[in-house]
Amino acid sequence: MRVLLVDDHRVLREGLRVSLEAAGVEVVGEAGDGLSAVTEALRLRPDVVVMDVALPGQDGAAAALQLRSQAPEVQVVMLTMFADGATLREAIRAGAAGYLVKDCSTAEIVQVLEQVAAGQVLLSAELAESLLDADRDSGEPVLSKREVEVLQLLAEGASTTDVAARLFISVKTVKNHLSSIYEKLDARDRTQAVLQGLRLGIVQLH
């Protein structure tokens, strides 16, 4: 597993590099800002980029979004001090595959890197709880109960007609729910909506 480290604090990068290499992870490079992160990732093609959210110039979420467009095979794990819902949502929309806070152990980081490199999407318990807290504080869940039901059925492979039949609603109503889901999840189509739902933990694949 080849990893690129991105953080504007050199001491933190160096410490993390030593810890990861001691755990058997190959660190192929480092960067201190978002623009350099994209440049180095495109040059080195690591399996995973471990990146802070708060970076000078271009932040981590913007860099992750750029990488998703230019090098979709490169996975991004956010390692951040910020555990608030707004920051997490921004990272999720950018397509990051893993989210960790900086007080986690090296073993936890290595485990997440291995799972993300294998194609899984992971969220630390602390960040997941933060996201739920943000929803509770706003008084509004990300999706309504019915929208969750629609999205879950889509995740299971149901067509619009199937969803309508199984929920005893019209196809037009399903389409209305879909429009609302796309808007709330900042998704262009059902595939992206399902992926966003999986990242947020709203739906699950059985």
N, C-alpha and C positions, 0 to 999 in steps of 0.2 A: 504494500500500500504506500503510495507516494503522496506526500502532503505538502501544501504551501501554507505558511503562517502569515497572517496579516494583522498587524496591530501597530498603532502609532507609538507605543511604549517599547523601546528597544529592550529594556531589562526584562519585561514580561515575555517578549518573544524569545529572548535567549534562554530564559528559565524554562519556558514551555518546550523549546526545542530539545534541551538537555533531557527533560523528563520523558518526552515522547520517544527520543532515540534510545533512551535506556530501556523503554518498553518494547523496542523492536520496530518502531515506526520510522520509515525513511522520510526525513524532512528535506525536500528538494530545493527549497528557497524561502525567502522572506520578503515582505513588503510592508511599508509603513503608511500607505494611504490607498484610497480606493482606486485611483487611476493606475498606480503601479501594480496593484493587485490584479487588475484585468490584464495588463501588459504581461506580467510574469506568468499568469495562469495560461494565457494563450501561447506563450513561448515554451513553458515547461510541461504543460498538459498534465498536471497532477490528477490523482484520483479524487482528492478532496481538498478544498480550500477551507481552512479554519480562519474565520474572519470576525473581527470586532464590528459592531454596528456603527459606533461613533468613530468616524475616521475623518481626517482633514481632507479638504478638497471635495471628493466624492464619497458619500457615506457607504457603509457596507451593503445596505439594501439596494442602492442604485448600482453598485458594482455587481451584486448577485444577479440583478435583473439583466445587466449587460452580458454577463457570462452565460446566463440561460439562453440568450439569443445567439451568442457567438460560439459558445462551446458547451452545448447542453449535456455532454457526457461528463463534464466536471461537476461534481457535487459540492455544495456549499454548506458548511456548518457554522452557525453564528455562535460565537463565544462572547458573551456580553455582560456588562454590569447592569444593564437595563432589563428589568423583568416586568415592565408594565404592558398592558394589553395593546396600546397603540403602537408601541415599538414592535411587538411581536406580530401584530397584524401586517405591518409594513414589510417585515421580513418574510412572512408567509406569502404575501402577494408577489414578492420578488422571486419566489421559488426556492428559498432555502430549504434544505432537506433535514436539517438538524438544528437544535437550539439548546444552548447550555449557558448557565451563568458561571462567572469566573471563580466562584468559590467551590466548584466541583473538583473531584479528585482526578488525578491523571488516569487512573483505572477507568473512571466513568467516561472520560474523553476518548480513550482508546476504544472502549466498547461501542460508543456512538459512532466513531469513525469507521469501525469495521462493519457495523450494521448499515450505515449510510452508503458506504462503498458497495455493499451488496444490494443496494436498491431500496432500502427501507427509508421511511420518513419518521423522524423521531422528535419528541418534544419532552424536555425535562419535566419532572413532576412539579417543580417550583414554577416554571413558566406556564404550564398548563393550568395550575391553580390561579396564577395571576390573570390569565385570560378569562377564566370563569368568574373571578372576582370583578373584573372590569365589566362583564356582562351584568352581574348582579348589581353593581354600583349604578350602572346606567338605567337599570330597571327594564332593559329590553334585551332579550336574547338575540343572537345573531340571526337566527331564522325562527319563524313561527313553528308550532308543533306540526301543522299540516305540511309546511314547506320541508321540514325534516323528513317526514314520511315520504314525500315525493322524491326527495334527493336520495334517500336510502334505497328506494325501489330502482331508481336509475342506476345507482351503484351496483345493484344486483343484476343489471342487464335488462330491465324491463323497458319496453317501448312506451311512448306517450299513451297509446291506446291501452296497453296493459295496465299502466298506472291508473288510468281513468276507471277501468273495470274493477281493479282490486280495491280502489278507495271509494267506489260507488259515486264518482263525480264525472262531469262531462269532460271531453277532450279539451274544450275551450278553457275550462277552469284549470286544468293541468297546465296548459300553455300560459295562463295568467300567473300561476304559481312559479313556473319556470322563469318568466320574465323578472319577477320579483327576486328570485334566487340569484339570477345572473347579476342583477344590480347590487344586491347586498354582498355578494362574494367577489365582485369585480371580475366576473368571468364572461368570456365571449360565447361559450357553448357548453353543452352538457358535460362533455369530457373534462373541460377545465373546471366546471362547477363541482364535479365529483372529486377531482383531485384536491380542490380547495377544501371541500367538506372533509376529506380524509385527513388533510393536514391540520385542520381545526379540531378534529376529533368529533365532528358532528355526525358523521356516518362511519360505518365499518364494513369491511369486506369479510364475509363469513366463509 
